[in-house]
Amino acid sequence: MSSSQGRRCLAIGIFAVFASAFGSVAGSSTGLAGELENGVVLAKKHCARCHLIGDGRTMNGLGSAPSFRGLVNNLDDWEERFATFFARPPHPAFVRLEGVEPPTALPPSAAPVEMTAAEADTIQLYARSLRAQ
């Protein structure tokens, strides 16, 4: 396994840990509304240049990038996809996660999206709230 594949696997593992930890947070009502609101803000800041967030009427997305609502309601593995987004193309080319070495030393192919693991977790919590009941 190359060192870049090893780093990518490490990133997947980090997000898997955070995703499982968020399962217990999502079940708690303490501060959940504030976390969801923060998740919307973070999703618009970090993800809306490609993905439609919310109802999509206020943000533009790329035609090839699925909406958050579409991901969580149409894909059985959406939680895994959110937990491992950093390692899923095209994200490794421009997403920079604090504390995780990028998969390549090359500069990002687009303006970098820089976020912390906690911000990624909050975005995933917001996405979970979009799941149809």
C-alpha positions in Angstrom: 0.0 0.0 0.0 1.4 3.4 -0.9 1.8 6.1 1.7 -1.0 8.2 0.1 -3.4 5.2 0.2 -2.4 4.7 3.9 -3.3 8.4 4.6 -6.5 8.0 2.8 -7.4 4.9 4.8 -6.5 6.9 8.0 -8.8 9.7 7.0 -11.6 7.1 6.4 -11.0 5.6 9.8 -11.0 9.0 11.5 -14.4 9.9 9.9 -15.8 6.5 10.8 -15.0 7.1 14.4 -16.6 10.6 14.3 -19.6 9.2 12.5 -20.2 6.5 15.1 -19.8 9.1 17.9 -22.4 11.3 16.3 -25.0 8.7 16.5 -25.2 9.3 20.2 -25.2 13.1 19.9 -28.0 13.0 17.3 -30.2 11.2 19.8 -29.8 13.9 22.4 -32.0 17.0 22.4 -29.6 19.1 24.4 -28.3 21.8 22.1 -29.4 19.9 19.0 -31.2 22.8 17.5 -28.1 25.0 17.8 -25.9 22.2 16.3 -28.3 21.8 13.4 -28.3 25.5 12.7 -24.5 25.5 12.9 -24.5 22.6 10.5 -26.5 24.5 7.9 -24.1 27.5 8.2 -21.1 25.2 7.8 -22.6 23.3 4.9 -23.3 26.5 3.1 -19.8 27.8 3.8 -17.9 24.6 2.8 -20.2 22.5 0.6 -22.6 24.8 -1.3 -20.3 25.7 -4.1 -20.9 22.2 -5.4 -23.8 20.7 -3.5 -27.4 22.0 -3.1 -28.0 22.6 0.6 -31.6 22.6 2.0 -34.2 23.3 -0.7 -31.6 24.5 -3.1 -33.3 27.8 -3.9 -30.7 30.0 -2.3 -27.5 28.3 -3.4 -26.2 27.1 -6.7 -24.6 23.7 -7.1 -22.9 21.8 -9.8 -25.1 19.7 -11.9 -23.0 16.6 -11.3 -22.9 17.0 -7.5 -25.9 15.5 -5.6 -27.9 17.6 -3.2 -27.6 16.8 0.5 -31.3 16.0 0.6 -30.9 13.6 -2.4 -27.9 11.9 -0.8 -29.6 11.1 2.5 -32.9 10.1 1.1 -31.8 8.1 -1.9 -28.6 6.3 -0.9 -28.6 3.5 1.7 -24.9 4.2 2.4 -25.3 7.9 2.8 -23.8 8.0 6.3 -20.7 6.1 5.1 -20.4 8.5 2.2 -20.6 11.6 4.5 -18.2 9.9 7.0 -15.6 9.2 4.3 -16.2 12.2 2.0 -12.7 13.4 2.4 -11.3 10.3 0.7 -14.0 10.2 -2.1 -13.2 11.8 -5.4 -13.2 14.6 -6.2 -12.8 15.8 -2.6 -9.2 14.8 -2.1 -8.2 17.2 -4.8 -9.2 20.3 -2.9 -10.6 19.5 0.6 -8.1 20.1 3.4 -9.0 18.6 6.8 -7.1 20.0 9.8 -4.8 17.4 11.2 -5.0 15.1 8.3 -2.3 15.1 5.7 -3.6 15.6 2.1 -3.4 12.5 -0.1 -0.9 14.4 -2.4 1.7 17.1 -2.0 0.4 18.7 -5.2 -1.5 22.0 -4.7 -5.4 21.8 -4.7 -7.0 21.7 -8.1 -9.5 24.4 -7.0 -9.7 26.9 -4.1 -9.2 24.7 -1.1 -12.0 23.9 1.3 -10.5 23.9 4.8 -12.4 22.5 7.7 -11.9 20.8 11.0 -13.1 17.3 11.9 -15.6 18.9 14.3 -17.0 21.0 11.4 -17.4 17.9 9.2 -19.2 16.1 12.0 -21.6 19.0 12.5 -22.3 19.0 8.7 -23.1 15.3 8.9 -25.5 15.9 11.8 -27.3 18.5 9.7 -27.5 16.1 6.8 -29.0 13.5 9.1 -31.8 16.0 9.9 -32.7 16.0 6.1 -33.6 12.4 6.2 -37.3 11.8 5.3 -39.2 10.2 8.1 
